[in-house]
Structures are given as C-alpha cells and as structure tokens.
C-alpha cells in the first residue's frame, strides 16, 4: 500500500460512500457530499483512504468517485456557499447533463452573478433560489432546516433526506447555518457548553443519549421544547421527552436515556 502526501480530492458527484475498509462490500461509515474537500492519505489498487477537511472523518472511497486537484490552493476550494434544496437540479455545463445535489452540497467557486461554480474545467450552474451563503445561525433557520428532514429514513452513515443517521442529521442541519460539527455523537458531545438540566435547555440545544444507563453516548437529537425532541431513529421525527430520556410512542418506555445537553 502506498502513502500519498499532500494530495487532495473533491467530490463532484451528488454523494460518495466512505467505507470502513477498501471494499465495496465494507460497511458505510459516512457519506461525502458534492464539493467536500478530502485529504488523500493512502491508496491501494482501487481505493483511496481519505479524510474530510470539514469534520476530519475518514474512510475508504473508490478512486473514480473523487476528482484529484493536485496542488490547487485550499483557499480556492473552501466555500461558504451551499445548496439548500433537499435535491437541487444542477446543470453540468461540461456535458449538458443534469445532476441532483443533496442539501448541504458545497458550491466551490460559486459566482452570485451567473449562478455558476466548479473547478478544473468542471463547470455547473444552479438556480440562486437553491443557494445559501452560510452565516451565523438563527434559531428559526435551524428549526426550519431540521423539519425539512422530517420523515427521511434512517440509514447508518447517511447524510441526506434519502437516508440519514442521528449524528449526520444534526451535523447537516448545523452545517447549513455555519457550524462545522464533528461527524459522530460521541464527538459532538465535546462541542459547545454544557447545560445542566432539561429545564435549562433551549430550542436548538443538542441532546445526547445512550441505550442503557452504563453505556456510552450513541444517539443525538435537537431539543424543541420541554417535552419534545426531533431526531433520526427509524426516520426523522418528533418524540416526547422527559428528564430520563426519549419516550417510545408505542410502548411508553424510554428508548434512549438522556446523558448530556450541549449548547452551541
């Protein structure tokens, strides 16, 4: 296996599966979305081992799924423009085809005057109504984005409305509003400031849960009010909540036990 230094790649597909090992049969650990910038750290015959420059999350991706950018300055690749539609139609000016980008795709080199963006000769055009320039979050905007994911099915490692996991849901909601959260719940709980009790929580706070009293944090959701949380479990939906944790609608028992509350 060769080591590759200072080589970067950009995702120019709607999304790319990152896997635990260098095999298409391996578990998907996350998804990289269009415009994500990846550091290429290792390679084998068919895969690159990459790390996202946004959340430092690593995985193996098929070589043909990313676009290598060589010595291009990272300042040219970093962007605050993102797509805001759950699936935005984008015109590929290079081959005159249509691609559909998921919410949170990063629009490298976006030009507000003509709606065009792209890199290394790959040029695209998007309607400006599908674009946001991320800025300090507003509570109203965060909740609106969270509810736009409602009913998205649960998918381990997923990050779009076609399939998403609990930490991917929280990460994507906040990314649209300028917060680059880590990928996993156990990492996200280290961000922000602690909130002591549920009574002190405010809308938009992150709630962290475990499956048993003695187990580690394994789940995260967004606090809505004194007895409601929106989270991804089976799908993205709202559940009742108390000081102990999330209450299963069917059984009335606690499906997840509250362990921590953090405020960004």
C-alpha positions as CSV (number, residue, x, y, z in Angstrom):
1,X,0.0,0.0,0.0
2,X,1.5,3.4,-1.0
3,X,1.4,6.6,1.1
4,X,0.3,9.7,-0.7
5,X,1.3,13.1,0.7
6,X,-0.3,16.5,0.1
7,X,-2.8,15.2,-2.4
8,X,-6.4,16.5,-2.3
9,X,-9.6,15.4,-3.9
10,X,-13.0,17.0,-4.4
11,X,-16.3,15.2,-4.6
12,X,-18.0,16.0,-7.9
13,X,-20.9,13.5,-7.6
14,X,-24.0,14.1,-5.5
15,X,-22.6,11.9,-2.8
16,X,-19.9,9.3,-2.2
17,X,-19.9,6.4,0.2
18,X,-17.0,6.2,2.6
19,X,-16.3,2.7,3.8
20,X,-14.6,1.1,6.8
21,X,-12.2,-0.9,4.6
22,X,-11.1,-0.8,0.9
23,X,-14.0,-2.9,-0.4
24,X,-17.4,-2.0,-1.9
25,X,-18.8,-4.7,0.4
26,X,-17.5,-3.0,3.5
27,X,-19.7,-1.1,6.0
28,X,-20.5,2.5,5.0
29,X,-19.3,4.8,7.8
30,X,-20.3,8.2,6.3
31,X,-21.1,10.0,3.1
32,X,-19.2,12.8,1.5
33,X,-21.3,15.2,-0.4
34,X,-20.7,17.2,-3.6
35,X,-18.0,19.8,-3.0
36,X,-16.4,18.2,0.1
37,X,-12.6,18.5,0.1
38,X,-10.7,15.4,1.1
39,X,-7.1,14.8,2.0
40,X,-5.9,11.7,0.3
41,X,-3.7,9.8,2.8
42,X,-3.3,6.3,1.4
43,X,-4.2,4.3,-1.6
44,X,-4.5,0.7,-2.8
45,X,-5.3,-0.6,-6.3
46,X,-8.9,0.7,-6.4
47,X,-9.5,2.8,-3.3
48,X,-8.2,6.0,-1.6
49,X,-8.2,6.4,2.2
50,X,-9.3,10.0,2.7
51,X,-10.1,12.4,5.5
52,X,-12.6,15.3,5.2
53,X,-11.2,18.7,5.8
54,X,-14.5,19.8,7.3
55,X,-15.0,17.2,10.0
56,X,-11.8,15.2,10.0
57,X,-13.8,12.0,9.4
58,X,-12.0,9.3,7.4
59,X,-13.0,6.4,5.2
60,X,-12.1,4.5,2.0
61,X,-13.6,5.7,-1.2
62,X,-13.5,4.3,-4.8
63,X,-10.8,6.1,-6.8
64,X,-13.1,7.0,-9.6
65,X,-15.6,8.7,-7.2
66,X,-13.4,11.8,-6.4
67,X,-11.7,14.4,-8.5
68,X,-8.0,14.9,-7.7
69,X,-6.9,18.5,-7.6
70,X,-3.2,18.2,-7.1
71,X,-1.6,21.4,-5.8
72,X,-4.6,23.6,-6.0
73,X,-4.7,26.1,-3.1
74,X,-7.2,25.1,-0.5
75,X,-8.3,28.7,-0.3
76,X,-9.6,28.3,-3.8
77,X,-11.6,25.2,-2.7
78,X,-13.1,26.4,0.6
79,X,-16.5,28.0,0.2
80,X,-19.4,29.2,2.3
81,X,-21.9,28.7,-0.5
82,X,-24.1,25.6,-0.1
83,X,-27.2,24.1,-1.7
84,X,-30.4,24.4,0.4
85,X,-33.0,22.4,-1.5
86,X,-33.3,18.7,-0.4
87,X,-32.5,17.8,-4.0
88,X,-31.4,20.7,-6.3
89,X,-31.3,20.3,-10.1
90,X,-27.9,21.4,-11.3
91,X,-26.9,21.8,-15.0
92,X,-23.5,20.3,-15.9
93,X,-22.2,22.8,-18.5
94,X,-19.4,20.4,-19.5
95,X,-21.6,17.6,-20.8
96,X,-25.0,19.3,-20.7
97,X,-26.5,16.8,-18.3
98,X,-28.5,17.3,-15.1
99,X,-27.3,16.2,-11.6
100,X,-29.3,16.5,-8.4
101,X,-27.4,17.7,-5.4
102,X,-28.5,17.0,-1.8
103,X,-28.9,19.7,0.8
104,X,-25.6,20.9,2.2
105,X,-23.5,20.4,-1.0
106,X,-20.7,22.8,-1.2
107,X,-20.6,25.0,-4.3
108,X,-16.9,25.6,-5.0
109,X,-16.2,28.9,-6.8
110,X,-19.8,30.0,-6.8
111,X,-20.5,33.2,-8.7
112,X,-23.5,35.1,-7.5
113,X,-23.9,37.0,-10.8
114,X,-24.4,33.9,-13.0
115,X,-25.1,31.1,-10.6
116,X,-22.1,29.1,-11.9
117,X,-19.5,27.2,-9.9
118,X,-16.9,24.4,-10.5
119,X,-13.3,23.5,-10.6
120,X,-10.6,22.4,-13.1
121,X,-12.8,22.8,-16.1
122,X,-15.9,21.1,-14.5
123,X,-18.5,23.8,-14.6
124,X,-22.0,23.8,-13.3
125,X,-25.0,26.1,-13.0
126,X,-27.6,26.3,-10.3
127,X,-30.7,28.5,-9.7
128,X,-29.9,31.1,-7.0
129,X,-33.0,30.1,-5.0
130,X,-31.2,26.8,-4.2
131,X,-28.2,28.6,-2.7
132,X,-27.3,30.0,0.7
133,X,-24.2,31.8,1.8
134,X,-23.8,30.4,5.3
135,X,-23.9,32.9,8.1
136,X,-24.4,33.0,11.9
137,X,-27.2,30.7,12.7
138,X,-30.7,31.8,13.7
139,X,-32.9,29.6,15.8
140,X,-35.8,29.9,13.3
141,X,-33.5,28.9,10.4
142,X,-32.1,25.9,12.4
143,X,-35.5,24.6,13.2
144,X,-36.8,25.1,9.7
145,X,-33.8,23.1,8.3
146,X,-34.3,20.4,10.9
147,X,-38.0,19.9,10.0
148,X,-37.1,19.8,6.3
149,X,-35.6,16.4,7.0
150,X,-38.7,15.1,8.6
151,X,-39.6,11.5,7.5
152,X,-36.2,10.9,6.0
153,X,-35.4,7.2,6.6
154,X,-32.7,6.2,9.0
155,X,-29.5,5.0,7.2
156,X,-26.3,4.2,9.1
157,X,-23.7,6.6,7.7
158,X,-26.2,8.6,5.7
159,X,-26.4,12.4,5.4
160,X,-29.3,13.2,3.0
161,X,-33.1,13.0,3.0
162,X,-32.8,9.7,1.1
163,X,-31.2,8.2,4.2
164,X,-29.6,9.7,7.3
165,X,-28.4,8.8,10.8
166,X,-28.8,10.7,14.0
167,X,-25.4,12.5,14.1
168,X,-25.5,13.1,10.3
169,X,-28.9,14.8,10.8
170,X,-27.6,17.1,13.4
171,X,-24.4,17.8,11.5
172,X,-26.1,18.7,8.3
173,X,-28.7,20.9,10.0
174,X,-26.0,23.0,11.6
175,X,-23.6,23.0,8.6
176,X,-26.2,24.9,6.6
177,X,-26.0,27.6,9.3
178,X,-22.3,27.9,9.5
179,X,-21.4,25.3,12.2
180,X,-18.9,22.6,11.3
181,X,-19.8,19.8,13.8
182,X,-17.8,16.6,14.1
183,X,-19.4,13.5,12.5
184,X,-20.3,11.2,15.4
185,X,-22.4,11.8,18.5
186,X,-19.5,10.8,20.8
187,X,-17.5,13.6,19.2
188,X,-20.3,16.2,19.0
189,X,-20.8,16.0,22.8
190,X,-17.4,17.6,23.2
191,X,-18.6,20.8,21.3
192,X,-20.2,23.8,22.9
193,X,-21.0,24.4,26.5
194,X,-22.8,22.1,29.0
195,X,-26.4,22.6,30.0
196,X,-27.1,21.2,33.5
197,X,-30.7,20.1,33.2
198,X,-33.5,19.6,30.7
199,X,-35.3,22.5,32.5
200,X,-32.4,24.8,31.4
201,X,-32.4,23.6,27.8
202,X,-33.3,26.0,24.9
203,X,-34.5,25.2,21.4
204,X,-31.7,24.0,19.2
205,X,-29.6,22.6,22.0
206,X,-28.1,19.1,21.3
207,X,-29.4,16.3,23.4
208,X,-27.2,13.2,23.8
209,X,-28.4,9.7,24.8
210,X,-27.3,6.2,25.5
211,X,-29.1,2.9,25.2
212,X,-28.5,1.9,28.8
213,X,-27.5,3.7,32.0
214,X,-24.0,2.3,31.8
215,X,-23.3,2.5,28.1
216,X,-21.6,5.3,26.2
217,X,-23.3,8.1,24.2
218,X,-24.7,6.6,21.0
219,X,-27.5,9.0,19.9
220,X,-28.2,12.7,19.5
221,X,-31.2,14.9,18.7
222,X,-32.3,18.5,18.6
223,X,-34.2,19.9,21.6
224,X,-37.5,21.5,20.6
225,X,-39.2,22.3,23.9
226,X,-39.7,21.0,27.4
227,X,-41.0,17.6,26.3
228,X,-40.1,17.2,22.6
229,X,-37.0,16.2,20.6
230,X,-36.5,15.8,16.8
231,X,-34.1,13.0,15.9
232,X,-33.3,10.3,13.4
233,X,-34.4,6.9,14.7
234,X,-36.2,4.7,12.1
235,X,-36.8,8.0,10.4
236,X,-36.5,11.7,11.3
237,X,-39.4,12.5,13.6
238,X,-40.5,14.2,16.8
239,X,-40.8,12.2,20.0
240,X,-41.8,13.0,23.6
241,X,-39.1,13.6,26.1
242,X,-38.7,13.8,29.9
243,X,-35.7,14.0,32.3
244,X,-35.0,10.3,31.8
245,X,-34.9,10.3,28.0
246,X,-36.9,9.7,24.9
247,X,-40.3,8.1,25.3
248,X,-41.4,5.4,22.8
249,X,-44.8,6.3,21.4
250,X,-45.9,2.7,21.2
251,X,-44.7,1.2,24.4
252,X,-44.5,4.3,26.7
253,X,-41.0,3.1,27.8
254,X,-37.7,5.0,27.3
255,X,-36.0,4.1,24.1
256,X,-33.0,6.4,24.7
257,X,-31.6,7.6,28.1
258,X,-30.6,11.3,28.4
259,X,-26.8,11.6,29.2
260,X,-25.8,15.2,28.3
261,X,-27.0,18.5,26.9
262,X,-24.8,20.9,24.9
263,X,-25.4,24.4,23.6
264,X,-23.5,25.8,20.5
